[in-house]
Amino acid sequence: MKSAIRSVSLVAALCAAVAQAEEPSAAGRWKTISDEDGKPRSILRIDEQAGAYEAVVEKVFYRPGEKPDQLCDKCSDARKGQKIIGMKIMNGLKRNGLAYEGGEILDPDNGKVYRAKMSLSPDGKTLEVRGFIGVSLFGRSQTWYRE
C-alpha cells in the first residue's frame, strides 16, 4: 500500500513539474508603451536569478527633446545618477504559475519605487505589470508586449 501511495505521489509531482515546464515564462525581452502618448517607450529584459525575476533596461525610445543616455536624476536610492540604459528597474518577483509577486519596480521617470506584481498571458505574448503602494488597489498597470 505504501508503495502505491509513493508511486501516485511521484506521478503527481512529475505531472505538476511537466505542466509548469509547459507554461510560458516572463523571462525574455519586453516592449513597454508610454502611458502619455501610447508609443513604445523602452525594451526591457526579464531574467530569472536564483528563483526571482528581475528586469533591466536595454533600450529607451527617446521623445523629441530628450537627451540620449539619460541618468536617473530623480532616483533616491543607489541608482541616483546612474544611466537608465543598463539599470535594473525591477527585482524580487517570485513565480507562481503565470503570476509573479513579491518584488518591486522603479519608475525612472519619477524615481519612485513601488511594490510590483505581474501576470503573464497564457500564450506568453503579453505581461500585465502593476506597480502599487501598500495594496494592489492603489497602483497603476501597464501591458508589456513580448519582443
Z-matrix of the N, CA and C atoms (Angstrom, degrees):
N
C 1 1.440
C 2 1.542 1 110.94
N 3 1.357 2 116.08 1 -43.71
C 4 1.462 3 119.70 2 179.63
C 5 1.520 4 110.60 3 -62.35
N 6 1.316 5 116.05 4 -37.12
C 7 1.456 6 119.44 5 -179.73
C 8 1.523 7 111.09 6 -67.85
N 9 1.316 8 118.23 7 -35.07
C 10 1.464 9 121.70 8 177.29
C 11 1.523 10 110.43 9 -67.25
N 12 1.325 11 117.20 10 -40.60
C 13 1.466 12 121.31 11 178.63
C 14 1.527 13 110.14 12 -65.39
N 15 1.327 14 117.39 13 -42.21
C 16 1.473 15 121.01 14 177.14
C 17 1.520 16 110.87 15 -61.87
N 18 1.333 17 116.58 16 -41.65
C 19 1.463 18 120.77 17 -179.93
C 20 1.520 19 111.09 18 -63.73
N 21 1.327 20 116.49 19 -44.08
C 22 1.465 21 120.62 20 178.97
C 23 1.521 22 109.90 21 -64.65
N 24 1.315 23 117.88 22 -42.01
C 25 1.464 24 121.85 23 178.98
C 26 1.519 25 110.99 24 -62.91
N 27 1.320 26 116.33 25 -42.46
C 28 1.464 27 120.91 26 179.08
C 29 1.523 28 110.78 27 -63.58
N 30 1.327 29 117.66 28 -44.94
C 31 1.464 30 121.42 29 178.96
C 32 1.528 31 110.04 30 -62.55
N 33 1.327 32 117.90 31 -42.82
C 34 1.465 33 121.34 32 179.01
C 35 1.526 34 110.87 33 -62.22
N 36 1.313 35 117.44 34 -43.43
C 37 1.466 36 121.37 35 179.05
C 38 1.526 37 111.01 36 -63.78
N 39 1.310 38 117.18 37 -42.45
C 40 1.465 39 120.58 38 178.36
C 41 1.520 40 111.42 39 -64.66
N 42 1.332 41 117.25 40 -41.53
C 43 1.469 42 121.02 41 178.34
C 44 1.524 43 110.51 42 -62.28
N 45 1.333 44 117.40 43 -42.11
C 46 1.461 45 121.09 44 178.61
C 47 1.523 46 110.73 45 -63.83
N 48 1.315 47 117.63 46 -41.27
C 49 1.473 48 121.47 47 179.26
C 50 1.516 49 110.92 48 -64.82
N 51 1.343 50 116.97 49 -42.15
C 52 1.466 51 120.71 50 179.05
C 53 1.523 52 109.97 51 -65.44
N 54 1.342 53 117.57 52 -41.91
C 55 1.464 54 121.13 53 179.93
C 56 1.522 55 110.70 54 -61.43
N 57 1.342 56 117.10 55 -43.38
C 58 1.460 57 119.26 56 179.24
C 59 1.522 58 110.82 57 -68.42
N 60 1.325 59 117.82 58 -36.02
C 61 1.461 60 120.73 59 179.65
C 62 1.522 61 110.83 60 -65.46
N 63 1.328 62 118.03 61 -28.18
C 64 1.455 63 121.67 62 -179.72
C 65 1.521 64 112.35 63 -81.02
N 66 1.333 65 117.70 64 -21.41
C 67 1.458 66 120.62 65 177.87
C 68 1.522 67 109.37 66 -68.45
N 69 1.326 68 117.03 67 143.64
C 70 1.462 69 118.87 68 175.91
C 71 1.526 70 110.28 69 -67.82
N 72 1.307 71 115.64 70 160.85
C 73 1.460 72 122.45 71 179.86
C 74 1.528 73 109.17 72 -116.09
N 75 1.325 74 116.04 73 153.94
C 76 1.460 75 121.04 74 175.88
C 77 1.526 76 111.86 75 -74.22
N 78 1.323 77 117.49 76 -11.60
C 79 1.466 78 120.23 77 179.35
C 80 1.528 79 109.79 78 -61.24
N 81 1.326 80 115.96 79 136.98
C 82 1.465 81 121.33 80 179.06
C 83 1.519 82 111.14 81 137.21
N 84 1.330 83 115.09 82 -167.78
C 85 1.465 84 122.03 83 -178.18
C 86 1.524 85 110.15 84 -97.66
N 87 1.355 86 115.24 85 137.85
C 88 1.457 87 121.97 86 -176.30
C 89 1.522 88 110.78 87 -132.87
N 90 1.325 89 116.03 88 139.76
C 91 1.467 90 121.97 89 175.69
C 92 1.523 91 108.32 90 -98.78
N 93 1.334 92 116.31 91 128.42
C 94 1.455 93 121.15 92 175.55
C 95 1.527 94 108.71 93 -98.64
N 96 1.313 95 115.09 94 153.31
C 97 1.460 96 121.90 95 -178.52
C 98 1.527 97 108.28 96 -119.13
N 99 1.322 98 116.35 97 137.22
C 100 1.462 99 122.09 98 -179.80
C 101 1.523 100 110.77 99 -67.44
N 102 1.329 101 116.54 100 134.28
C 103 1.462 102 121.66 101 174.36
C 104 1.528 103 110.69 102 -69.45
N 105 1.330 104 116.71 103 -25.24
C 106 1.463 105 121.05 104 -175.16
C 107 1.520 106 113.48 105 -77.77
N 108 1.342 107 117.39 106 -47.63
C 109 1.468 108 118.96 107 -174.15
C 110 1.532 109 113.98 108 -123.03
N 111 1.336 110 117.93 109 -0.34
C 112 1.467 111 120.48 110 177.63
C 113 1.522 112 114.26 111 74.27
N 114 1.334 113 117.19 112 9.50
C 115 1.466 114 121.16 113 -179.88
C 116 1.522 115 109.96 114 -98.04
N 117 1.341 116 116.89 115 158.02
C 118 1.469 117 119.54 116 177.23
C 119 1.528 118 110.58 117 -55.71
N 120 1.350 119 115.38 118 138.65
C 121 1.458 120 120.42 119 -178.09
C 122 1.519 121 113.04 120 -113.29
N 123 1.358 122 115.97 121 -38.31
C 124 1.467 123 117.95 122 -178.14
C 125 1.526 124 110.33 123 -160.93
N 126 1.333 125 113.77 124 166.54
C 127 1.465 126 122.54 125 170.18
C 128 1.518 127 106.08 126 -117.11
N 129 1.324 128 115.71 127 127.42
C 130 1.462 129 122.17 128 179.85
C 131 1.514 130 109.49 129 -117.97
N 132 1.310 131 116.74 130 150.38
C 133 1.466 132 122.03 131 172.95
C 134 1.520 133 107.61 132 -113.17
N 135 1.334 134 115.01 133 124.12
C 136 1.459 135 121.00 134 175.13
C 137 1.519 136 107.74 135 -102.50
N 138 1.312 137 115.77 136 129.87
C 139 1.465 138 122.85 137 178.15
C 140 1.517 139 108.99 138 -129.82
N 141 1.319 140 115.01 139 156.53
C 142 1.458 141 122.07 140 174.93
C 143 1.524 142 107.46 141 -100.06
N 144 1.329 143 116.47 142 127.19
C 145 1.455 144 122.63 143 179.30
C 146 1.527 145 108.04 144 -129.17
N 147 1.314 146 116.81 145 111.36
C 148 1.474 147 122.20 146 177.21
C 149 1.525 148 112.27 147 53.84
N 150 1.337 149 116.33 148 41.83
C 151 1.460 150 121.19 149 175.87
C 152 1.513 151 115.30 150 86.56
N 153 1.340 152 118.20 151 -1.98
C 154 1.469 153 121.79 152 178.08
C 155 1.529 154 108.89 153 -119.93
N 156 1.321 155 115.40 154 147.92
C 157 1.461 156 120.94 155 -178.43
C 158 1.515 157 109.78 156 -101.75
N 159 1.350 158 114.82 157 141.53
C 160 1.458 159 121.61 158 -179.67
C 161 1.520 160 108.98 159 -139.60
N 162 1.334 161 116.12 160 156.48
C 163 1.467 162 121.39 161 -179.61
C 164 1.522 163 109.87 162 -126.37
N 165 1.338 164 114.70 163 138.50
C 166 1.464 165 122.81 164 178.50
C 167 1.528 166 107.86 165 -123.96
N 168 1.330 167 116.33 166 139.44
C 169 1.462 168 121.90 167 178.16
C 170 1.525 169 108.99 168 -75.01
N 171 1.334 170 116.40 169 122.21
C 172 1.472 171 120.65 170 177.14
C 173 1.525 172 112.22 171 -99.65
N 174 1.332 173 116.68 172 -32.54
C 175 1.465 174 120.14 173 -175.94
C 176 1.517 175 108.66 174 -152.54
N 177 1.333 176 116.25 175 145.73
C 178 1.453 177 122.34 176 175.28
C 179 1.520 178 107.86 177 -122.20
N 180 1.320 179 116.30 178 133.71
C 181 1.466 180 121.65 179 173.86
C 182 1.525 181 106.11 180 -93.25
N 183 1.329 182 115.49 181 103.46
C 184 1.454 183 120.48 182 -173.85
C 185 1.518 184 110.94 183 -74.89
N 186 1.326 185 114.09 184 144.19
C 187 1.462 186 121.64 185 175.44
C 188 1.521 187 107.86 186 -84.32
N 189 1.336 188 116.68 187 158.17
C 190 1.466 189 118.45 188 176.22
C 191 1.531 190 110.34 189 -55.32
N 192 1.319 191 115.75 190 133.04
C 193 1.454 192 121.56 191 -179.99
C 194 1.519 193 114.31 192 92.11
N 195 1.329 194 118.14 193 -13.95
C 196 1.463 195 120.37 194 177.02
C 197 1.519 196 109.22 195 -84.11
N 198 1.318 197 115.21 196 141.00
C 199 1.457 198 118.41 197 178.68
C 200 1.536 199 109.54 198 -87.51
N 201 1.330 200 116.62 199 142.30
C 202 1.472 201 119.88 200 176.34
C 203 1.534 202 110.92 201 -64.57
N 204 1.314 203 115.32 202 162.51
C 205 1.467 204 122.02 203 178.82
C 206 1.525 205 112.27 204 56.54
N 207 1.328 206 115.58 205 45.32
C 208 1.459 207 120.21 206 178.93
C 209 1.519 208 111.60 207 -62.58
N 210 1.325 209 114.52 208 151.32
C 211 1.453 210 122.14 209 175.17
C 212 1.529 211 108.46 210 -104.65
N 213 1.305 212 115.98 211 154.25
C 214 1.463 213 120.33 212 178.09
C 215 1.527 214 108.57 213 -84.70
N 216 1.322 215 115.76 214 77.81
C 217 1.463 216 121.82 215 -178.22
C 218 1.524 217 112.19 216 -70.53
N 219 1.326 218 117.14 217 -25.64
C 220 1.469 219 120.57 218 -177.87
C 221 1.528 220 112.77 219 -89.59
N 222 1.325 221 117.39 220 -6.81
C 223 1.465 222 120.14 221 178.04
C 224 1.527 223 108.97 222 -65.98
N 225 1.342 224 116.44 223 144.96
C 226 1.458 225 119.48 224 -179.49
C 227 1.530 226 111.84 225 -113.49
N 228 1.334 227 117.43 226 0.43
C 229 1.460 228 120.64 227 179.93
C 230 1.529 229 109.74 228 -106.20
N 231 1.311 230 117.57 229 -157.02
C 232 1.468 231 122.39 230 -176.86
C 233 1.528 232 112.68 231 -63.78
N 234 1.336 233 117.76 232 -14.03
C 235 1.469 234 120.79 233 -179.77
C 236 1.525 235 112.82 234 -83.62
N 237 1.321 236 118.17 235 -5.83
C 238 1.465 237 120.93 236 -179.92
C 239 1.524 238 109.93 237 -56.22
N 240 1.345 239 115.00 238 127.98
C 241 1.456 240 121.08 239 178.46
C 242 1.517 241 114.98 240 83.14
N 243 1.333 242 118.28 241 -4.21
C 244 1.465 243 120.94 242 178.43
C 245 1.524 244 110.48 243 -81.56
N 246 1.335 245 115.55 244 154.39
C 247 1.457 246 120.40 245 174.75
C 248 1.524 247 109.24 246 -65.25
N 249 1.321 248 115.41 247 139.06
C 250 1.463 249 119.89 248 179.12
C 251 1.527 250 110.19 249 -68.63
N 252 1.342 251 116.80 250 -40.57
C 253 1.464 252 119.26 251 176.38
C 254 1.528 253 107.73 252 -68.76
N 255 1.319 254 115.75 253 124.70
C 256 1.457 255 122.34 254 -176.98
C 257 1.523 256 113.17 255 96.01
N 258 1.322 257 117.24 256 -6.75
C 259 1.463 258 121.84 257 -177.64
C 260 1.527 259 111.08 258 -80.40
N 261 1.342 260 115.61 259 138.68
C 262 1.459 261 121.32 260 172.57
C 263 1.523 262 107.03 261 -81.22
N 264 1.337 263 116.29 262 116.51
C 265 1.464 264 119.55 263 -177.64
C 266 1.533 265 112.94 264 -107.84
N 267 1.326 266 116.58 265 -9.85
C 268 1.462 267 119.42 266 179.54
C 269 1.515 268 108.52 267 -142.49
N 270 1.349 269 116.53 268 139.91
C 271 1.465 270 119.15 269 177.30
C 272 1.518 271 110.90 270 -157.10
N 273 1.329 272 114.95 271 165.59
C 274 1.450 273 122.05 272 171.78
C 275 1.509 274 117.51 273 81.37
N 276 1.329 275 119.02 274 4.78
C 277 1.457 276 119.31 275 -178.79
C 278 1.521 277 110.61 276 -78.02
N 279 1.321 278 116.01 277 132.90
C 280 1.466 279 122.56 278 179.43
C 281 1.522 280 108.93 279 -106.15
N 282 1.318 281 114.88 280 139.62
C 283 1.459 282 121.15 281 -176.25
C 284 1.526 283 111.41 282 -84.76
N 285 1.336 284 114.78 283 138.53
C 286 1.456 285 122.98 284 171.61
C 287 1.525 286 106.28 285 -139.81
N 288 1.336 287 116.46 286 86.05
C 289 1.466 288 120.72 287 -174.75
C 290 1.515 289 109.41 288 70.52
N 291 1.339 290 116.45 289 -120.64
C 292 1.463 291 121.72 290 178.85
C 293 1.533 292 111.96 291 -94.53
N 294 1.329 293 116.84 292 0.07
C 295 1.462 294 121.68 293 179.31
C 296 1.529 295 109.74 294 -102.58
N 297 1.321 296 115.67 295 147.89
C 298 1.462 297 123.30 296 178.55
C 299 1.525 298 106.37 297 -133.20
N 300 1.335 299 117.12 298 127.08
C 301 1.460 300 120.14 299 -174.54
C 302 1.523 301 111.01 300 -142.68
N 303 1.332 302 114.65 301 167.24
C 304 1.454 303 120.82 302 170.48
C 305 1.508 304 115.81 303 90.10
N 306 1.313 305 118.42 304 9.55
C 307 1.457 306 119.66 305 -178.20
C 308 1.511 307 112.36 306 -111.22
N 309 1.331 308 114.66 307 -162.88
C 310 1.455 309 120.80 308 177.88
C 311 1.519 310 109.63 309 -140.53
N 312 1.340 311 114.75 310 158.09
C 313 1.459 312 121.21 311 -179.13
C 314 1.528 313 108.82 312 -137.60
N 315 1.319 314 115.36 313 140.96
C 316 1.459 315 123.13 314 177.23
C 317 1.515 316 109.02 315 -100.85
N 318 1.316 317 117.15 316 134.72
C 319 1.465 318 121.94 317 170.25
C 320 1.527 319 106.33 318 -98.07
N 321 1.335 320 117.78 319 103.45
C 322 1.476 321 119.54 320 -176.97
C 323 1.524 322 113.54 321 -63.33
N 324 1.346 323 117.02 322 -21.36
C 325 1.469 324 119.26 323 -179.98
C 326 1.523 325 112.36 324 -68.99
N 327 1.357 326 117.01 325 -30.83
C 328 1.468 327 118.01 326 -179.83
C 329 1.536 328 112.42 327 -121.02
N 330 1.337 329 117.51 328 -5.24
C 331 1.457 330 122.06 329 176.85
C 332 1.520 331 114.77 330 77.88
N 333 1.326 332 117.68 331 6.57
C 334 1.468 333 120.44 332 -177.25
C 335 1.526 334 111.42 333 -91.62
N 336 1.337 335 114.87 334 146.70
C 337 1.457 336 122.31 335 177.72
C 338 1.528 337 107.40 336 -107.34
N 339 1.322 338 115.33 337 132.89
C 340 1.463 339 122.30 338 -178.05
C 341 1.523 340 109.88 339 -123.67
N 342 1.321 341 117.06 340 157.32
C 343 1.451 342 120.67 341 167.71
C 344 1.516 343 106.17 342 -66.93
N 345 1.344 344 117.31 343 154.70
C 346 1.456 345 119.58 344 -175.05
C 347 1.518 346 111.93 345 -139.38
N 348 1.323 347 113.86 346 152.69
C 349 1.454 348 121.74 347 168.98
C 350 1.517 349 107.08 348 -149.99
N 351 1.325 350 115.75 349 157.22
C 352 1.455 351 121.11 350 -178.41
C 353 1.523 352 108.64 351 -138.64
N 354 1.333 353 114.34 352 155.28
C 355 1.457 354 120.77 353 174.71
C 356 1.523 355 107.80 354 -136.60
N 357 1.311 356 116.09 355 120.20
C 358 1.456 357 122.84 356 -178.60
C 359 1.524 358 109.32 357 -89.30
N 360 1.320 359 117.11 358 136.39
C 361 1.464 360 120.49 359 176.67
C 362 1.529 361 109.27 360 -67.32
N 363 1.338 362 118.19 361 152.02
C 364 1.462 363 120.56 362 -179.07
C 365 1.532 364 113.96 363 -57.49
N 366 1.343 365 117.25 364 -28.97
C 367 1.468 366 119.19 365 178.46
C 368 1.524 367 112.51 366 -86.37
N 369 1.345 368 117.72 367 -4.43
C 370 1.462 369 122.26 368 176.21
C 371 1.509 370 114.83 369 75.91
N 372 1.344 371 118.67 370 11.39
C 373 1.463 372 120.91 371 -175.23
C 374 1.518 373 114.27 372 -95.47
N 375 1.337 374 117.41 373 -20.74
C 376 1.460 375 120.20 374 178.02
C 377 1.522 376 109.84 375 -131.32
N 378 1.320 377 114.20 376 153.19
C 379 1.453 378 121.71 377 -178.23
C 380 1.521 379 107.49 378 -133.27
N 381 1.321 380 116.92 379 119.62
C 382 1.456 381 121.82 380 176.40
C 383 1.526 382 106.85 381 -89.31
N 384 1.326 383 116.77 382 115.88
C 385 1.464 384 122.42 383 -176.85
C 386 1.528 385 107.96 384 -112.32
N 387 1.324 386 115.99 385 128.57
C 388 1.464 387 120.78 386 -179.56
C 389 1.521 388 109.97 387 -123.94
N 390 1.328 389 115.39 388 125.30
C 391 1.451 390 122.48 389 172.37
C 392 1.513 391 107.97 390 -106.11
N 393 1.335 392 117.21 391 137.77
C 394 1.460 393 118.83 392 -174.97
C 395 1.522 394 111.19 393 -152.83
N 396 1.329 395 114.01 394 163.37
C 397 1.461 396 122.21 395 176.20
C 398 1.524 397 106.65 396 -111.59
N 399 1.299 398 116.92 397 126.81
C 400 1.467 399 120.45 398 178.32
C 401 1.513 400 111.56 399 73.15
N 402 1.331 401 116.02 400 -96.69
C 403 1.464 402 120.62 401 179.58
C 404 1.520 403 109.45 402 -107.49
N 405 1.312 404 115.65 403 155.23
C 406 1.461 405 122.20 404 -174.58
C 407 1.527 406 113.26 405 -58.21
N 408 1.330 407 116.88 406 -23.20
C 409 1.466 408 121.46 407 -179.92
C 410 1.530 409 111.11 408 -60.05
N 411 1.332 410 116.73 409 -33.55
C 412 1.463 411 121.80 410 -177.31
C 413 1.526 412 109.56 411 -99.81
N 414 1.331 413 115.80 412 81.09
C 415 1.455 414 119.07 413 -178.49
C 416 1.509 415 112.70 414 -166.97
N 417 1.318 416 113.69 415 -164.85
C 418 1.460 417 121.62 416 -177.49
C 419 1.511 418 108.24 417 -140.31
N 420 1.330 419 115.38 418 141.15
C 421 1.470 420 120.70 419 179.03
C 422 1.512 421 110.85 420 -113.87
N 423 1.308 422 115.47 421 150.75
C 424 1.465 423 123.34 422 172.20
C 425 1.515 424 107.77 423 -134.41
N 426 1.320 425 115.22 424 150.56
C 427 1.454 426 120.51 425 172.15
C 428 1.517 427 107.30 426 -103.25
N 429 1.328 428 115.80 427 125.31
C 430 1.455 429 122.09 428 175.53
C 431 1.523 430 108.05 429 -104.09
N 432 1.327 431 116.19 430 150.37
C 433 1.459 432 122.53 431 -174.79
C 434 1.518 433 110.28 432 -117.77
N 435 1.328 434 115.47 433 133.07
C 436 1.466 435 120.03 434 -179.19
C 437 1.522 436 109.04 435 -61.57
N 438 1.294 437 115.40 436 134.67
C 439 1.466 438 123.90 437 -179.36
C 440 1.505 439 110.43 438 -87.84
